[in-house]
Amino acid sequence: MAYLKEEFPRQLLLQMGHPWIYDDEVRNISELGVLPPGTLVDICSADNRQMGVGLLNRQACIVLRRLDGVATGAEVAQEQLRSCLKTAFAARDHRGSGAFCRAFHGEQDGLPGVLVDRFGSSAVVTFQLLGSATMELIVQEELTRWIGKLQQLTVHHMTAKKEKWAQEGSEFTTNITRGTSSRVCVEEANARFDIDVLQGVIPGQWNYSLEALRAPLAQRLGSSGTVLDAWAQCGQWGLRCAQSGAADVVLLEEQLGLAKLCRENAAKNGVEEKVTVLHRSDVHGELQNMAESGIRFDCVSLNVRVRFERYLKHQRGQFGRWYKPSLKGYERAIALGARVTSRNGYLVVSFLLPLTTEYWALCLVQDALQKASRAGSIIYCSSNASEDTAVASSTMDEYWSHVLIAVHLA
């Protein structure tokens, strides 16, 4: 049993359904240290109110993650875990996006730290918690029941004891448990993109909710003229623009493996004659060279790669104590992107921010445009909070989500 402290700031949030309990909120935290990660622990408030059951990791800053709909004292059977998976999979089928979607999203669907992305007859499973890996067999079995014979299955396991995202993806190990290829394919209405799961948890991941925002925007803003896709990943933005009618597309990528993937995806979609792929170790430096050379594009997309840095004041959160995504380099990237955007062109930027600080994105864009001596109007601003990323509780204001902004430059 974990007993919560009396009178801590987030007490009301927990009563309203917040699924995370931090280590400084548990009164008998020292007694839980002998239990291994993934142990199911009953949770009780200071006034003896039952608050459900949570997955324990004593060494993480989020020491308990509550299971949805499980009462204190209840025995959690495998069938309950299977039921969560079956319900989520059925909901995706009912929505009509079952073949290519985020099929299971952790706390939202009732099992903390378990993410499942489906790619047709393939799937990628990410266990973000040490303890959640104990559910691997159940997840595989339910995926097989839902999809049938799996062509490929990749599993990312969190290995950092404190669950910190501090090593540029090295805190995860990747195993291809079914199939022999590291590639999975995303199919859209008019395009197909291969991604490589061995590129890492972030660069090698397909973010369904973010791409649902980017896809129609690319067709709207990049359907003519010239397009630059910086930090292109697998080239999805630029290739969509090429298929929509853009005359010339440049895909700029800093990782060699992703640059090769961009070339292959251009050929796969039949637009290789329109597309130029540039591999540069310093994307900022290449943007600087383009700006100084007078090169301009009608549409520029900046999908800045997420980096995690150490912040001593950041004591807790979903990425671990002292570590969180950094905004360093964003202002410079946006300023350089504005300098290589032509008059009446469009600049599109994606950010990763907490839900309560989405306005930071607007401030960064404003400051960067001023630095670049450019003026423009924001024509699009949206977060990727959707059925694929909906948080488990409306009280989770510290949850990080992508924000997409498009600017029409004068």
N, C-alpha and C positions, 0 to 999 in steps of 0.2 A: 504493500500500500504506500502510495506517495501522498503526503499531506502538504497542502499548500499553506503558505504563510498567511498571516492575518494582514489585511489592509495593504495590498500592493496595488500600484496604479492600474494594472490591466485586469483586475478582478472582475469588473463588469463585462469586459470584452470576452473573457473566458465563459462567463455565465451566458453570454449571448451566442456562443458557438465557436469562438476562435479555436482552431485545432492545435495550436502550438503552446507549449508551456516551457519557459526558459529556466535555466538552472538556478537563478537567483530568486525564483518564485516558489521553490520547494523547501519546506521546513526540514525534512529529514533526508536531505540530499546525500549526506555522508553514508547513510545506511544502504543506499541503492548502489554504491560503488562496486559491490561484490557481484552484482548481476551482470551477465553478458549482454552485449547489444542485441536488440530484438526481443528482449524479455517483455511479456505483457504485464503491465502493472496497473492495478486499480488506483483511481485518483479520487481524493476526498478533500473538500475544502476545509478551511479552519473551523467552520461552524458545523462540520460533519455532514455537509451536503454531498451526495454522490455525484461525481462529474465524469463518469464513464471509465473507459480503459484506454491506455496509451502504450505505444511502442517506446521502449526505453533505450537511450544511449547516454550513459552518465558522462562521457567525455565531451559530448557535443554541447554547444550553447543552447540548442533546442533539445532539452533533455527528454521531453515527452511529446509524442505526436499522437493525438487522439484518433481512435477508430470511430468512424461514423456509425451511429445507431447501436452501439454496444453499451449496455448498462454496466455499472460497477458491480463486480462480483460474478458477472456472467462468464461462462466458459466459452472461449472463442474456438469454434470448431472449424475444420477445413471447409465444410459446406458453406459456412457464412462468408468466408473469403471468396469461394467460388461464386457465390451469389452476387457479390459486388462486381466481379468481372463479367458475369453473364448479363447483368442489368445494363452495364455500360456498353457492352458490345451490341446488345439489342437496341439500345437508344441510338447508336450510330447508324444501324441499319434502318431504323424508323425514320431518321433524319435524311436518309438517302445518300450519305457520304461514307458508307461503310468500307468501301474498297481502298480509299486513300484518305486517311484522317488520323488525328490523334485519338486512338481508340480507348485509351484509359489515361486519366490525368490525376494521379495521386489523391490528394486530400479531397478534390472535387468529387471523386467517385468512391471515396470511402476507404481507400488503402493508402496511407501516407508513403511517399517516396517511391511509388511505382508509376513509371511512365511507359506507355505502349504506343508506338507509332506503326500504323499499318501501311504497307506499300503493295497493294494487290495481294499476291500469294506470299509475300515476304513481310517480316516485321522486325522492328528494333525495340528492345526492351531496355530501359534504364532504371537501375536501382540506385536512387540517390542517397539511401541510408544504409548503414552497415546491417542493420537488423532486417530490412525489407528483403534482402537477398534470400532469406529462408523461404520466401514464397515462390522462388523461381520455378520449381516443378509444377506448382499449381497454375502459374501463369502460362507456362508452355502447354500444359494439357488443355486449358480452356481456349487458348489460341488455336490449337489443332482442331478442337471441336467446332470452333466458329469458322475458321478459314478452310479447313481440310488439310491436305498435305502441304506443309510449308516448304516453299522453294528455298528460302533462306531465312535464318533467324540469327540476329546479332544481340548479344547481351553486354551492356555496360555495367560494371560493378563499381560502386564507391569503395575505395580501400583506405582512405584517410581516416584514422581513428576518431578524429575530432570533426570529421565531415566538413573540412574547410576546402573551398575552391581556391586554392592558393598556388597551384603548380601548372597552370596553363593546360589543364586537362589530364595531367599525369596522375591525378588522384583517382582516376578511373582506369580499370583494366577492361579490355575489350576482347570478347570471345565470340567467334562465329560458330555457333553450336550446330547449325544445320546449313547445308550447302557448302560450296567451296569458294564462291566469289564474295568479295567485300562490297560489291556494288548492289544497290537497290534502285529501282526506277520509279519516279513519280510521273503519273500521267494526268495531264490536264486536257481541256477540251481540244486545244490545237497544238499542244506541245508535250514533249517527253524529256525528262531530265534524269540523268544518272547522278547519284550521289555516292560517295565512298565513305563507308562507316569507319574506316581506319584513319580518316583525317582528324578524328577527335570528336569529343562530345558536342562542342559548339560548331566548329567549321564543317564537320561532317554530319550535322543534323539538319533536317528539313523542318522549318518552323511553319506548320500548317496555318496557324492563325495569322502570323505576320504576312505570309505569302497570299493569304486571302485578301489582305488589304492592298498588297503591292501589284497583284496581277491586273485588276481592272484599271489601276492608276497608270501602269505601264502602257496599256493599250490606249489610254486616253491622252497621255502626255507625250509618249514617245513614238507615235504612229507616223511621224514624218521627220525629215531632216536628219541630223547626226546625233548620236547618243553615246555617252560615256557611262560605263558601269564600273565604278571603283569598289574594290573589295568584292569582286564579282561572285565569289563562292563557286557555284557551278554554272554561273552565267544566266540565271533565270530572268533577271530584269532585262538585260540587253537582248537576249534571244526572243523574249516576248515582243520587245519593240521591233526587232528585225522582222518577225512574222506579221506584225501589224502594219508594216509599211515603211519603217525607217530606212533611209538610204544607206547609211554607214553606221556601224556599231563598233565601239572599242571596249573590250573587256579587260580591265586592269586588275591583276591579282598578285598578291605577295607570296603565296605558297605555290611551289612548283607543281605539286600534285594536283592542286585545284586548277591551275592554269591548263594543265593537260586535260583535265576533265572538261573545262570550258570548250577547248577545241573539239573534243569528241562530241559534246552535246550540240555544238554548232552544226557538225556534220549530221548528227542524228536527226536534227530538225530541218535539214536541207537549206540552211542559210549561211553556210561557210563562206560563200563569196562576198557576203555583206559584212562579215565579222572579222575583226583583227583582235588577236589575243596578245596582251603584253604581260610578261612576267617580270616584275620589278620587286626587289627586296624591300624597297622603301617607297610605298605608295605616295606618301606626302611629298617626297622628293620628286617623283615623276609628275605629280600635279603642279609643283613649283616650276619644273622645266616647261611644261605645257603652257602655263600662264606667261612665262617670260618669252616664250616663242610665239605668242599671239594665237595659239590654237584655241578655238572656241567650239562649243557644242550646243545644240538646241535643247538638249535634255541631259542632265547630269544626275546620276544616282549615287549616293554615298551610303553604303551599307557597312559602316565602320565596324571592324572586328571588336568584339567585346573582350576587354582585358580586366583581370582582377588584380587589385593592388592592396597593400596593407594600409589600414587606417586604424590607428590605436583607439580613436574615439568611437569606432564602430564596434560595439560590444556584443551585438547579437543580430541574428537575421538568418535568412534561408541559405546564405552562402558561408556561414560560420563566423565565429568571433574574429574581429580585426580585418576581415577581408570582404570586399564588395566590388562590383563592377566600377571601373574608373571612367570618368568623363575627360581625362587628360587627352589632348590631341583633337578633341571634337571641334573646338573653336577654330583651330588652325585648318583642319580638314574642310570645314564649311566655308571659311574665307577663301581657301584655294579653289574649292568647288565653284564658288560664286565668280571668281576671276576667270575660270574657263567656261563659264556659261554665257552664251551670247545674249544680246538684247532681246527682250520678249521671250527668253528661254525659261526653262523650268529646272529648279534644283530640288531634289527629293532626298531627305535624310531620315535614317532610322536611329532611334535611341533605345536604351534599356534603362528604365527609371522606376522608382517606387510609384504606386498609384497616386500618392498625395503630392508628388513633386513633378508632375507632368509639365508644369509651367516652366521648369528649368529648361526644357527643350526649346520653348519659345524664346526664352532669354538668351540662350546660346546662339540661336539663329540670328536674333536681332543684333547681338554684339559682333558676331562674325561678319554680317553684312556691312555693318558700320566700319569694321576693320578693313574690309575689302573695298570700301567706298562704293558700294552698290546699294540700290534701293529696290524694294520689291514688296509684294503683298502675299500674305499667306492664303492659299486657296484650299488647303486641305490640312486637317490635323485630326488624328484619330489614334486611339490605343487599340491594341489587339486583344482586349478583354472580350472573349466570345465563348461559345460553348466548348471550344477546344482549350481555353485557358481560364475559364471562370474559377475564381477562388472559392474555397470552401465556406467562407463566411464574409458577410458584408463588412465585418469589423477588421478584415485583414488589409488595413491601409498601408502596411509596409511591404506588401507583396510587390515584386518587381515585374514590370510588364513592358513590352515594346511600344514605342510611340513613333508614328510615321507622320512627317510634315513635308508638305510640298509648297514651294515658293515660286511665284511668277515674278521674274526679275525684269525691271524696267530697262 
